[in-house]
């Protein structure tokens, strides 16, 4: 077998994950307070603090949005769904913002074209920051008024802003990668060297049976995580860590990007058309691979989880390795037995880290580092019901042509993730911190 870093399925070194461990959930508060609101809002502003007006205005591709737009749209959300229905039109900052910073809410009205967001040289970044202060002042007033705010809408607004914090960073990385100067967003932490040696992957074994999938706790979740429901899961093996850069290097060197037998038809056609030969941001310098990071260009570290690969690439790699991608049901069943801890958003790091599984038979890195592609399409759970009104457009309208990712990444806020969280992207997208973990039938 070409993929020597993982054990062969005929004789897998298996570790059985303890079945008695209780399912753990996110530490996000059930009823957010003014302290939670201030903390989340301040982080968005802090992320943009080092950006110039030009940095915050440019748009590198239609899928990405300018940082200035992220800062404005997250404020628009609170204004549109909480402030204006409660305080009326007199609380509005600028009537034009209703059109400029609507994302995809057709129920609200028309909106500025997504692929032209980078043409909004006005309003300035200074004006957008003033807009945020205006929204924060009104929200603080409402938070101090008992019963003035629907807490479910407040929770949704804060979780929505945390999603955009991650998007802001991934979009800035893509933008800076287009600049020949390859600027850094943040200085690398002094602790980035040295690193532990890469760990040979093994397999954790999971029993099959009827398991409950979906959010079943009183704290906040998105509507697409509901309702909890029973599914049948067959016994399976799950790798104890994510696929690494070193393993991906072997995939490249074996000519896998040019081998149609490994690929889904649409994926191979897309890879050939786009000229894919390595993960996004990888570039060869002399005889060494380098990659663009939020700390500027860095050598590719073999022990880090591979990032910025599409579902098509992940699926092809799994087939090349004699394995497969886990279903989201398998992933959630496994993740519900490990603590929600990992390498999340930390301005001193902002990159995946080498994963070192412990001795308790649990897979490492299930949360943080890289979003993990699954083999599951983003479709509604049995009994799913979208909320009434515009907020019902949040997830349900995208349940077509998307694949599910799980677990969060190194730029996900740490209190934003939970075992039931369902991220989703189209299968060709790879500018996110997306990687993979292998699975096999037992």
Secondary structure in CASP SS format (residue, H / E / C, confidence):
PFRMAT SS
TARGET T0000
AUTHOR 0000-0000-0000
METHOD secondary structure of the structure
MODEL  1
X C 1.00
X C 1.00
X C 1.00
X C 1.00
X C 1.00
X C 1.00
X C 1.00
X C 1.00
X H 1.00
X H 1.00
X H 1.00
X C 1.00
X C 1.00
X E 1.00
X E 1.00
X E 1.00
X C 1.00
X C 1.00
X C 1.00
X C 1.00
X C 1.00
X C 1.00
X C 1.00
X C 1.00
X C 1.00
X C 1.00
X C 1.00
X C 1.00
X C 1.00
X C 1.00
X C 1.00
X C 1.00
X C 1.00
X H 1.00
X H 1.00
X H 1.00
X H 1.00
X H 1.00
X H 1.00
X H 1.00
X H 1.00
X H 1.00
X H 1.00
X H 1.00
X H 1.00
X H 1.00
X H 1.00
X C 1.00
X C 1.00
X C 1.00
X C 1.00
X C 1.00
X H 1.00
X H 1.00
X H 1.00
X H 1.00
X H 1.00
X C 1.00
X C 1.00
X C 1.00
X C 1.00
X C 1.00
X C 1.00
X C 1.00
X C 1.00
X C 1.00
X H 1.00
X H 1.00
X H 1.00
X H 1.00
X H 1.00
X H 1.00
X H 1.00
X H 1.00
X H 1.00
X H 1.00
X H 1.00
X H 1.00
X H 1.00
X H 1.00
X H 1.00
X H 1.00
X H 1.00
X H 1.00
X H 1.00
X H 1.00
X H 1.00
X C 1.00
X H 1.00
X H 1.00
X H 1.00
X C 1.00
X C 1.00
X C 1.00
X C 1.00
X C 1.00
X H 1.00
X H 1.00
X H 1.00
X H 1.00
X C 1.00
X C 1.00
X C 1.00
X C 1.00
X C 1.00
X C 1.00
X C 1.00
X C 1.00
X C 1.00
X C 1.00
X C 1.00
X C 1.00
X C 1.00
X H 1.00
X H 1.00
X H 1.00
X H 1.00
X H 1.00
X H 1.00
X C 1.00
X C 1.00
X C 1.00
X C 1.00
X C 1.00
X H 1.00
X H 1.00
X H 1.00
X H 1.00
X H 1.00
X H 1.00
X H 1.00
X H 1.00
X H 1.00
X H 1.00
X H 1.00
X H 1.00
X H 1.00
X H 1.00
X H 1.00
X H 1.00
X H 1.00
X H 1.00
X H 1.00
X C 1.00
X C 1.00
X C 1.00
X C 1.00
X C 1.00
X C 1.00
X C 1.00
X H 1.00
X H 1.00
X H 1.00
X H 1.00
X H 1.00
X H 1.00
X H 1.00
X H 1.00
X H 1.00
X H 1.00
X H 1.00
X H 1.00
X H 1.00
X H 1.00
X H 1.00
X H 1.00
X H 1.00
X H 1.00
X H 1.00
X H 1.00
X H 1.00
X H 1.00
X H 1.00
X H 1.00
X H 1.00
X H 1.00
X H 1.00
X C 1.00
X C 1.00
X C 1.00
X C 1.00
X C 1.00
X C 1.00
X C 1.00
X C 1.00
X C 1.00
X C 1.00
X C 1.00
X C 1.00
X H 1.00
X H 1.00
X H 1.00
X C 1.00
X C 1.00
X C 1.00
X C 1.00
X C 1.00
X C 1.00
X C 1.00
X C 1.00
X C 1.00
X C 1.00
X E 1.00
X E 1.00
X E 1.00
X E 1.00
X C 1.00
X C 1.00
X E 1.00
X E 1.00
X E 1.00
X E 1.00
X E 1.00
X C 1.00
X C 1.00
X C 1.00
X C 1.00
X C 1.00
X C 1.00
X C 1.00
X C 1.00
X C 1.00
X H 1.00
X H 1.00
X H 1.00
X C 1.00
X C 1.00
X C 1.00
X E 1.00
X E 1.00
X E 1.00
X E 1.00
X E 1.00
X C 1.00
X C 1.00
X E 1.00
X E 1.00
X E 1.00
X E 1.00
X C 1.00
X C 1.00
X C 1.00
X C 1.00
X E 1.00
X H 1.00
X H 1.00
X H 1.00
X H 1.00
X H 1.00
X H 1.00
X H 1.00
X H 1.00
X H 1.00
X C 1.00
X C 1.00
X H 1.00
X H 1.00
X H 1.00
X C 1.00
X H 1.00
X H 1.00
X H 1.00
X C 1.00
X C 1.00
X H 1.00
X H 1.00
X H 1.00
X H 1.00
X H 1.00
X H 1.00
X H 1.00
X H 1.00
X H 1.00
X H 1.00
X C 1.00
X C 1.00
X C 1.00
X C 1.00
X C 1.00
X C 1.00
X C 1.00
X E 1.00
X E 1.00
X E 1.00
X E 1.00
X C 1.00
X C 1.00
X E 1.00
X E 1.00
X E 1.00
X E 1.00
X E 1.00
X E 1.00
X C 1.00
X C 1.00
X E 1.00
X E 1.00
X E 1.00
X E 1.00
X C 1.00
X C 1.00
X C 1.00
X C 1.00
X C 1.00
X E 1.00
X C 1.00
X C 1.00
X C 1.00
X C 1.00
X C 1.00
X H 1.00
X H 1.00
X H 1.00
X H 1.00
X H 1.00
X H 1.00
X H 1.00
X H 1.00
X H 1.00
X H 1.00
X C 1.00
X C 1.00
X C 1.00
X E 1.00
X E 1.00
X C 1.00
X C 1.00
X H 1.00
X H 1.00
X H 1.00
X H 1.00
X H 1.00
X H 1.00
X H 1.00
X H 1.00
X C 1.00
X C 1.00
X C 1.00
X C 1.00
X C 1.00
X C 1.00
X E 1.00
X E 1.00
X C 1.00
X C 1.00
X C 1.00
X C 1.00
X C 1.00
X C 1.00
X C 1.00
X C 1.00
X C 1.00
X C 1.00
X C 1.00
X C 1.00
X C 1.00
X C 1.00
X C 1.00
X C 1.00
X C 1.00
X C 1.00
X C 1.00
X C 1.00
X C 1.00
X C 1.00
X C 1.00
X E 1.00
X E 1.00
X C 1.00
X C 1.00
X E 1.00
X E 1.00
X E 1.00
X E 1.00
X E 1.00
X E 1.00
X E 1.00
X C 1.00
X C 1.00
X C 1.00
X C 1.00
X C 1.00
X C 1.00
X C 1.00
X C 1.00
X C 1.00
X C 1.00
X C 1.00
X C 1.00
X H 1.00
X H 1.00
X H 1.00
X H 1.00
X C 1.00
X C 1.00
X H 1.00
X H 1.00
X H 1.00
X C 1.00
X C 1.00
X C 1.00
X C 1.00
X E 1.00
X E 1.00
X E 1.00
X E 1.00
X C 1.00
X C 1.00
X C 1.00
X C 1.00
X C 1.00
X C 1.00
X C 1.00
X C 1.00
X C 1.00
X C 1.00
X C 1.00
X C 1.00
X C 1.00
X C 1.00
X C 1.00
X C 1.00
X E 1.00
X E 1.00
X E 1.00
X C 1.00
X C 1.00
X C 1.00
X C 1.00
X C 1.00
X C 1.00
X C 1.00
X C 1.00
X E 1.00
X E 1.00
X C 1.00
X C 1.00
X E 1.00
X E 1.00
X E 1.00
X E 1.00
X C 1.00
END
